[in-house]
Amino acid sequence: MFQEMRYRGPSLDELHENYAKQHRIDEDAVIRSAHEVVVNAPVERVWALLADPTGWSAFDPAIHDVHVAGDGTAAVDTRFTWVNGRAKIASRFAVVEPTREITWTGTAMGSRAAHRHLLTPREDGTTFLRTEESMAGTLLGLVYNKAKLHAELTRWLDSIKTAAERS
């Protein structure tokens, strides 16, 4: 248990380049979770929501103060900051493959995370949306755990699903 609490994971640069850009999260991280939903909307609509961080607060009220570097477009290595609840997060896009995958890495309160979203269009016009995330940081387990992360991922995908389906 103590060794799990001490696991820091890879450096942020390594997590970004050798994990997230390689379409993976840190499977050794103690805190990781995944969730998936079927969205009754075309993949292009779901993608449009995910690829516009400045619009996230419109469907997820926990998210605010989003600032994207450059022209505000999601692109590989573009940095962005945002607040989710009370946590201020500094992030960087690692994978931006329109209508297929969007992944970013980020840091908050000494933790490092990799967060992937995989979109799969289905024959009936709906979208299968899967997310997975890993978080690591010394003593992170004292204030955060798998159950909290899973609840957050569930809330996030439910928000995306609701927004895409009402558009």
Number of C-alpha atoms within 10 A of each C-alpha: 6 7 9 17 15 15 17 19 21 18 12 17 11 12 23 28 15 15 19 24 21 12 19 18 24 22 14 14 19 21 23 22 22 17 18 17 15 17 25 18 22 19 22 16 17 25 23 14 18 20 20 13 21 20 15 21 16 14 17 17 11 15 21 20 12 19 15 19 14 11 8 15 15 25 19 16 18 17 21 22 20 20 17 17 10 9 13 18 20 17 23 23 23 28 23 18 16 16 20 16 21 25 27 26 30 22 20 15 10 11 17 27 28 29 26 23 23 19 23 16 19 15 7 9 12 17 25 19 23 18 21 20 25 24 30 27 24 16 17 21 18 8 7 12 15 16 12 13 19 18 12 15 21 18 15 18 21 18 16 22 21 14 19 21 14 8 8
